[in-house]
Amino acid sequence: MSLETVSPNGVHLQGTFNNFDPATTMMTDQGNGVYAVTVTLTEGDYQMYRFVNGNDMSGIEVVPAECSQEDGLRYFTVPGEPTTLDLVCFSGCGSCIPPPESLVTFQVDMANETVSLDGVHLVGSFQGWDPAATPMADAGNGIYTLELSLVEGVHHSFKYVNGITFDDTETVPGECGEDDGFGGFNRFLDVPVNDTILALVCFSRCTECPPPIEVTFQVDMSIEVVSELGVHIAGTFQEWDSAGTPMIDIGEGIYAYTTILYAGDYHEYKFINGIDWLNAEQVPAGCAQNTSRFLTVPDANTTLDLVCFGSCTICVPPTVEVTFQVDMTNETVSPEGIHIAGDFQGWDPGTTQMQDMGGNIYSYTAILNAGEYYEFKYINGITWDDEENVPTECNQNNNRYLTAPDINTTLDLVCFSGCGACPDLVSFMFQVDMALE
């Protein structure tokens, strides 16, 4: 049975001498994959039989024609003295010929992990998916290795395990894995015809481990009433735990937190004034991804720019004059005038009137914080029923938008409800002769 995966129900013998019952005559493991059983038979009787991997008909062997009779069964005539039949391979006529094997060396870098006291293990299709059965050897510098002899040409799936349970298995990225049937991925290989050493990979990664980088986050709380529970940071690097990572008060209302991240990794995060999500900052769209702050970890230790809680900039940024202008040539201007509404004035459609500059051009100059992101709209009147419809190609969230520059600026003139200058209007005269009607 050396070429078979033996059933947990053992190996059995069925034949004419036991009414072909696949569960009656259990064979004994003799070692090295060999199973044997001795039965007492009558001299001269013709017997038919076959081996069973398990204890039901699903495990019967398929006996080759060259060593079977018409019913596909092995056969013999009982001799006159005790006899040991020749050893045969399950489903074969002669002894088992082992398939060619190659030595495969697995290696994983655990440098960025806290290694379990139970050690590092390998689990896969070649060892029955037992996460505790196959320990790897510590080769130093955080690297663990294991050499296995595997049958050439066979496809296998596997994972590395930081411990001895499936809860301790790595999370294999999709780009270097195959579907594991449970919503995740396994590593895989097709055993080559030569001995091979698999590429060193980082636990839960497709490549070698990136270098650890010290990243310092900073937030200015000087214009906030700081919670008595302190200031916290939550993000992808700490499983979004709003209360798990307190920041340190380094004075003047500034809070900091330093952690080790890995070069090239992408993370999102938020600052929290307290310990629950109700007190998380609202990150402006101009410095957000998925409503959170974000970074890709650089290759060197870094301190991120200081930002104000809930802002893209420092708490007291320099201000600039920004002049907005809109062309109402193609509109009938409301008696209430033209207004502008945006996040810089509380989104009130009737508060901020624009100045008629002549030629149907209306203008308004606002004082904005340099570097800050803003959204706005023009209003032909004083209510939201009078707002423009900003085209898709120049809107964010259905609004116009800008990031305030570092110098005073006048925005390009745009047409109401348009992305560029107003198109010229051409007059047409329609005529119809009604003399015959």
C-alpha positions as CSV (number, residue, x, y, z in Angstrom):
1,M,0.0,0.0,0.0
2,S,3.1,2.2,-0.2
3,L,1.7,4.2,-3.1
4,E,-1.7,4.6,-1.5
5,T,-3.2,6.8,1.2
6,V,-4.5,4.1,3.5
7,S,-8.0,4.5,4.8
8,P,-8.5,5.2,8.5
9,N,-10.7,2.0,8.4
10,G,-7.6,0.0,7.5
11,V,-7.0,-2.5,4.7
12,H,-9.2,-5.6,4.2
13,L,-9.3,-8.7,2.1
14,Q,-12.5,-9.9,0.4
15,G,-13.0,-13.2,-1.5
16,T,-14.9,-16.4,-2.1
17,F,-13.8,-17.5,1.4
18,N,-15.6,-14.7,3.2
19,N,-18.6,-14.2,0.8
20,F,-16.8,-11.1,-0.6
21,D,-17.5,-9.1,2.5
22,P,-15.2,-6.0,2.4
23,A,-15.3,-5.5,6.1
24,T,-14.8,-9.0,7.6
25,T,-11.2,-9.8,7.1
26,M,-8.9,-7.0,8.3
27,M,-5.2,-7.1,7.3
28,T,-2.4,-6.3,9.7
29,D,0.1,-3.5,9.1
30,Q,3.6,-5.1,8.7
31,G,5.4,-1.8,8.3
32,N,6.8,-0.1,5.1
33,G,3.3,0.0,3.7
34,V,2.9,-3.8,3.7
35,Y,-0.3,-5.4,5.0
36,A,-0.9,-9.2,5.6
37,V,-3.5,-11.6,6.8
38,T,-3.4,-15.4,7.2
39,V,-6.6,-17.5,6.4
40,T,-7.2,-21.2,6.6
41,L,-8.5,-22.7,3.3
42,T,-9.2,-26.2,1.9
43,E,-6.5,-27.8,-0.3
44,G,-7.4,-27.8,-4.0
45,D,-10.2,-25.2,-3.8
46,Y,-10.2,-22.5,-6.4
47,Q,-10.3,-19.1,-4.7
48,M,-10.9,-15.5,-6.0
49,Y,-10.1,-12.4,-4.1
50,R,-9.1,-8.7,-4.0
51,F,-7.8,-6.1,-1.6
52,V,-9.9,-3.3,-0.2
53,N,-8.5,0.1,1.0
54,G,-11.1,0.7,3.7
55,N,-14.1,-1.5,4.7
56,D,-16.6,-0.9,1.9
57,M,-16.9,-1.4,-1.9
58,S,-15.8,2.1,-2.6
59,G,-12.2,1.1,-1.7
60,I,-11.8,-2.0,-3.8
61,E,-8.7,-2.3,-6.0
62,V,-8.8,-2.5,-9.8
63,V,-6.9,-5.6,-10.7
64,P,-5.1,-5.5,-14.0
65,A,-6.3,-7.9,-16.7
66,E,-2.9,-9.7,-16.9
67,C,-3.3,-11.0,-13.3
68,S,-7.0,-11.4,-13.0
69,Q,-9.8,-13.7,-14.2
70,E,-12.9,-12.6,-16.1
71,D,-14.5,-11.0,-13.1
72,G,-11.5,-8.7,-12.5
73,L,-10.5,-10.7,-9.4
74,R,-7.2,-12.2,-8.3
75,Y,-7.2,-16.0,-8.1
76,F,-5.3,-19.1,-7.1
77,T,-5.8,-22.8,-6.3
78,V,-5.0,-23.7,-2.7
79,P,-1.8,-25.8,-2.6
80,G,-1.1,-28.7,-0.3
81,E,1.2,-26.9,2.1
82,P,1.2,-23.5,4.0
83,T,2.0,-20.8,1.5
84,T,2.7,-17.1,1.5
85,L,1.6,-15.5,-1.7
86,D,3.9,-13.1,-3.5
87,L,3.8,-9.5,-2.4
88,V,1.8,-7.4,-4.9
89,C,1.1,-3.7,-5.2
90,F,-2.5,-2.6,-4.6
91,S,-4.2,-2.5,-8.0
92,G,-1.0,-4.0,-9.5
93,C,0.4,-7.4,-10.7
94,G,3.8,-7.1,-9.2
95,S,5.7,-5.2,-6.4
96,C,5.2,-1.5,-6.2
97,I,7.6,0.6,-8.2
98,P,7.9,3.9,-6.4
99,P,7.4,7.0,-8.6
100,P,10.3,9.4,-9.0
101,E,10.6,12.0,-6.2
102,S,12.4,15.3,-5.9
103,L,13.6,17.0,-2.8
104,V,11.8,20.3,-2.2
105,T,13.0,22.8,0.3
106,F,10.4,25.2,1.7
107,Q,11.6,28.4,3.4
108,V,9.7,31.2,5.1
109,D,11.0,34.5,6.6
110,M,9.3,35.2,10.0
111,A,11.4,38.3,10.7
112,N,8.3,40.6,10.8
113,E,6.3,38.2,13.1
114,T,6.4,37.2,16.7
115,V,7.1,33.5,16.4
116,S,4.7,31.2,18.4
117,L,6.2,29.3,21.3
118,D,4.8,26.2,19.4
119,G,7.2,27.0,16.5
120,V,6.6,27.4,12.8
121,H,4.9,24.6,10.8
122,L,4.1,23.7,7.2
123,V,0.6,22.4,6.3
124,G,-0.5,21.1,2.9
125,S,-2.0,18.5,0.7
126,F,1.2,16.4,1.0
127,Q,0.8,15.8,4.7
128,G,-3.0,15.6,5.2
129,W,-3.5,19.3,6.1
130,D,-2.5,18.8,9.7
131,P,-1.2,22.2,11.0
132,A,0.7,20.7,13.9
133,A,2.3,17.7,12.2
134,T,5.2,19.2,10.2
135,P,7.5,21.5,12.1
136,M,10.1,23.6,10.3
137,A,13.6,24.1,11.5
138,D,14.9,27.5,12.6
139,A,17.8,28.4,10.3
140,G,18.6,31.7,12.0
141,N,17.8,35.3,11.2
142,G,14.1,34.6,11.3
143,I,14.2,32.1,8.5
144,Y,12.6,28.6,8.9
145,T,13.2,25.7,6.5
146,L,12.0,22.2,5.8
147,E,13.1,19.6,3.1
148,L,10.5,17.1,1.9
149,S,10.7,14.4,-0.7
150,L,7.7,14.7,-3.0
151,V,6.5,12.8,-6.1
152,E,7.5,14.6,-9.3
153,G,4.7,16.2,-11.3
154,V,2.2,16.3,-8.5
155,H,0.3,19.5,-7.8
156,H,0.3,20.6,-4.1
157,S,-1.3,23.4,-2.1
158,F,0.3,24.6,1.2
159,K,0.6,27.3,3.8
160,Y,3.0,28.3,6.6
161,V,1.7,28.2,10.2
162,N,2.9,30.4,13.0
163,G,1.9,27.9,15.7
164,I,0.0,24.6,15.5
165,T,-3.7,25.5,14.6
166,F,-5.5,26.7,11.5
167,D,-6.0,30.0,13.3
168,D,-2.3,30.5,13.1
169,T,-2.0,30.0,9.3
170,E,-0.7,32.9,7.2
171,T,-3.0,35.0,5.0
172,V,-1.7,34.2,1.5
173,P,-2.2,37.2,-1.0
174,G,-4.3,36.4,-4.0
175,E,-1.6,37.4,-6.5
176,C,0.6,34.4,-5.4
177,G,-2.1,31.9,-4.3
178,E,-4.9,29.7,-5.5
179,D,-8.5,29.6,-4.2
180,D,-8.6,27.5,-1.0
181,G,-12.4,27.0,-1.2
182,F,-13.0,29.0,2.0
183,G,-12.7,32.5,0.7
184,G,-8.9,32.7,1.0
185,F,-5.8,31.4,-0.9
186,N,-3.2,28.7,-0.6
187,R,0.4,28.7,-1.9
188,F,1.0,26.0,-4.5
189,L,3.6,24.2,-6.5
190,D,3.9,21.5,-9.2
191,V,6.8,19.3,-8.0
192,P,9.6,19.6,-10.5
193,V,11.7,16.8,-11.9
194,N,14.8,18.0,-10.1
195,D,15.6,18.9,-6.5
196,T,14.6,22.5,-5.8
197,I,14.7,25.2,-3.2
198,L,11.6,27.4,-3.2
199,A,12.1,31.1,-3.2
200,L,12.3,32.6,0.3
201,V,9.0,34.4,1.1
202,C,7.8,36.5,4.0
203,F,5.0,35.1,6.1
204,S,1.7,36.2,4.5
205,R,3.5,37.8,1.6
206,C,4.4,36.9,-2.0
207,T,8.0,38.2,-1.8
208,E,10.8,38.6,0.7
209,C,10.1,40.6,3.8
210,P,10.3,44.4,3.3
211,P,12.4,46.4,5.7
212,P,10.8,47.6,8.9
213,I,10.2,51.4,8.9
214,E,9.6,53.6,11.9
215,V,6.7,55.9,11.2
216,T,5.6,58.8,13.4
217,F,2.1,60.2,13.2
218,Q,1.3,63.6,14.5
219,V,-2.0,65.5,15.1
220,D,-2.6,69.1,16.4
221,M,-5.4,69.2,18.9
222,S,-4.8,72.8,19.9
223,I,-8.2,74.0,18.7
224,E,-10.1,71.0,20.1
225,V,-11.3,70.2,23.6
226,V,-9.3,67.0,24.2
227,S,-11.2,64.1,25.7
228,E,-10.3,63.1,29.2
229,L,-9.7,59.6,27.7
230,G,-7.0,61.0,25.5
231,V,-6.3,61.0,21.8
232,H,-6.0,57.8,19.9
233,I,-5.1,56.6,16.4
234,A,-6.9,53.7,14.6
235,G,-6.1,52.2,11.3
236,T,-5.4,49.1,9.1
237,F,-2.1,48.6,11.0
238,Q,-3.9,47.9,14.3
239,E,-7.2,46.4,13.1
240,W,-9.1,49.6,13.4
241,D,-9.4,49.5,17.2
242,S,-10.6,52.9,18.3
243,A,-9.4,52.5,21.9
244,G,-6.3,50.4,21.4
245,T,-3.6,52.9,20.4
246,P,-3.2,56.0,22.6
247,M,-1.1,58.9,21.3
248,I,1.4,60.7,23.5
249,D,1.0,64.4,24.4
250,I,4.3,66.0,23.4
251,G,3.2,69.6,24.3
252,E,1.5,72.6,22.7
253,G,-1.6,70.5,21.9
254,I,0.4,68.1,19.6
255,Y,0.0,64.3,20.0
256,A,2.3,61.7,18.4
257,Y,2.5,58.0,18.0
258,T,5.4,56.0,16.5
259,T,5.1,52.4,15.2
260,I,6.9,50.0,13.0
261,L,5.4,49.5,9.5
262,Y,6.9,47.9,6.4
263,A,8.2,49.6,3.3
264,G,5.7,49.7,0.4
265,D,2.6,48.7,2.5
266,Y,-0.5,50.8,2.1
267,H,-2.4,51.9,5.2
268,E,-5.5,54.0,6.1
269,Y,-6.1,55.6,9.5
270,K,-7.9,58.3,11.5
271,F,-7.3,60.3,14.7
272,I,-9.9,59.9,17.5
273,N,-10.6,62.4,20.2
274,G,-11.4,59.8,22.9
275,I,-11.9,56.1,22.4
276,D,-15.0,55.5,20.3
277,W,-15.9,56.1,16.6
278,L,-18.4,58.8,17.5
279,N,-15.4,61.0,18.3
280,A,-13.4,60.2,15.2
281,E,-12.3,63.1,13.0
282,Q,-14.0,63.8,9.7
283,V,-11.2,63.7,7.2
284,P,-11.7,66.2,4.3
285,A,-12.0,64.7,0.8
286,G,-8.9,66.4,-0.3
287,C,-6.7,64.2,1.9
288,A,-8.8,61.1,2.2
289,Q,-9.3,57.7,0.7
290,N,-12.5,55.9,1.8
291,T,-13.0,58.8,4.2
292,S,-9.7,58.0,6.0
293,R,-6.2,59.4,5.9
294,F,-3.8,57.2,4.0
295,L,-0.1,56.6,3.3
296,T,2.2,54.2,1.5
297,V,5.1,53.4,3.8
298,P,8.4,54.9,2.5
299,D,11.8,53.2,2.4
300,A,13.2,55.2,5.3
301,N,12.1,56.2,8.8
302,T,9.7,59.1,8.6
303,T,7.7,61.6,10.6
304,L,4.5,62.5,8.8
305,D,3.5,66.1,8.4
306,L,1.7,67.7,11.3
307,V,-2.0,68.1,10.6
308,C,-4.9,69.6,12.4
309,F,-7.6,67.3,13.7
310,G,-10.2,67.0,11.0
311,S,-8.1,69.0,8.5
312,C,-5.7,68.4,5.7
313,T,-3.3,71.2,6.9
314,I,-1.9,72.6,10.1
315,C,-4.3,74.3,12.5
316,V,-3.5,77.9,11.5
317,P,-2.5,77.7,7.8
318,P,-1.6,80.7,5.8
319,T,-4.6,82.3,4.0
320,V,-5.0,83.4,0.4
321,E,-7.5,85.4,-1.5
322,V,-9.4,83.2,-4.1
323,T,-11.7,85.0,-6.5
324,F,-14.6,82.9,-8.0
325,Q,-16.3,84.0,-11.2
326,V,-19.3,82.7,-13.1
327,D,-20.7,83.7,-16.5
328,M,-24.5,84.0,-16.5
329,T,-24.8,85.0,-20.2
330,N,-27.0,82.1,-21.1
331,E,-29.2,82.4,-18.0
332,T,-32.1,84.6,-16.8
333,V,-30.6,86.1,-13.7
334,S,-32.8,85.8,-10.6
335,P,-34.1,89.1,-9.0
336,E,-32.4,87.9,-5.8
337,G,-29.0,87.9,-7.5
338,I,-26.3,85.3,-7.9
339,H,-24.8,83.6,-4.9
340,I,-22.1,81.1,-4.1
341,A,-22.4,78.3,-1.5
342,G,-19.6,76.0,-0.3
343,D,-18.0,74.4,2.7
344,F,-16.0,77.6,3.3
345,Q,-19.3,79.4,4.2
346,G,-21.5,76.6,5.7
347,W,-23.3,75.6,2.5
348,D,-25.9,78.4,2.8
349,P,-27.3,79.2,-0.6
350,G,-28.7,82.6,0.3
351,T,-25.8,84.2,2.4
352,T,-23.0,84.9,0.0
353,Q,-24.0,87.2,-2.8
354,M,-21.6,87.6,-5.8
355,Q,-20.9,91.0,-7.3
356,D,-22.1,91.9,-10.8
357,M,-19.0,92.8,-12.7
358,G,-20.9,93.7,-15.9
359,G,-21.2,91.6,-19.1
360,N,-23.2,89.0,-17.1
361,I,-20.0,88.1,-15.1
362,Y,-20.4,87.7,-11.4
363,S,-17.5,87.5,-8.9
364,Y,-16.8,86.8,-5.3
365,T,-13.5,86.8,-3.4
366,A,-13.1,84.6,-0.3
367,I,-10.3,84.2,2.2
368,L,-9.3,80.5,2.3
369,N,-6.7,78.4,4.0
370,A,-3.8,77.6,1.6
371,G,-3.5,73.9,0.8
372,E,-7.0,73.1,2.0
373,Y,-9.6,71.3,-0.1
374,Y,-13.0,73.0,-0.8
375,E,-16.2,72.2,-2.6
376,F,-18.7,74.8,-3.9
377,K,-21.6,75.7,-6.3
378,Y,-23.1,78.8,-7.9
379,I,-26.7,79.6,-7.1
380,N,-29.0,81.6,-9.4
381,G,-31.1,82.9,-6.6
382,I,-31.1,82.1,-2.9
383,T,-32.4,78.5,-2.5
384,W,-31.1,75.0,-3.4
385,D,-33.8,74.9,-6.1
386,D,-31.7,77.5,-7.9
387,E,-28.4,75.6,-7.8
388,E,-26.5,74.9,-10.9
389,N,-26.0,71.3,-12.2
390,V,-22.2,70.8,-12.4
391,P,-21.2,68.4,-15.2
392,T,-19.6,65.1,-14.3
393,E,-16.3,65.9,-15.9
394,C,-15.7,68.8,-13.5
395,N,-17.4,67.8,-10.2
396,Q,-16.7,65.9,-7.0
397,N,-19.8,64.8,-5.1
398,N,-21.8,66.9,-7.7
399,N,-20.0,70.0,-6.6
400,R,-17.2,72.2,-8.1
401,Y,-14.0,71.8,-6.1
402,L,-10.5,73.2,-5.6
403,T,-7.5,72.9,-3.4
404,A,-6.5,76.5,-2.3
405,P,-3.1,77.4,-3.8
406,D,-0.3,79.1,-1.9
407,I,-0.8,82.5,-3.6
408,N,-3.8,84.8,-4.3
409,T,-5.6,83.6,-7.4
410,T,-8.5,84.1,-9.6
411,L,-10.3,81.0,-10.8
412,D,-11.0,80.5,-14.5
413,L,-14.3,82.0,-15.7
414,V,-16.9,79.3,-16.1
415,C,-20.4,79.2,-17.5
416,F,-23.2,78.5,-15.0
417,S,-23.7,74.7,-15.1
418,G,-20.7,74.3,-17.3
419,C,-17.1,73.3,-17.1
420,G,-15.7,76.0,-19.3
421,A,-16.6,79.3,-21.0
422,C,-20.2,79.8,-22.1
423,P,-20.9,78.8,-25.7
424,D,-22.1,81.5,-28.1
425,L,-25.8,81.6,-28.6
426,V,-27.1,81.9,-32.2
427,S,-30.5,83.5,-33.0
428,F,-32.9,81.6,-35.3
429,M,-36.1,82.9,-36.9
430,F,-38.8,80.3,-37.6
431,Q,-41.4,81.2,-40.3
432,V,-44.7,79.6,-41.5
433,D,-47.2,80.8,-44.1
434,M,-50.8,80.3,-42.8
435,A,-52.5,82.0,-45.8
436,L,-54.1,78.8,-46.9
437,E,-55.4,77.9,-43.5
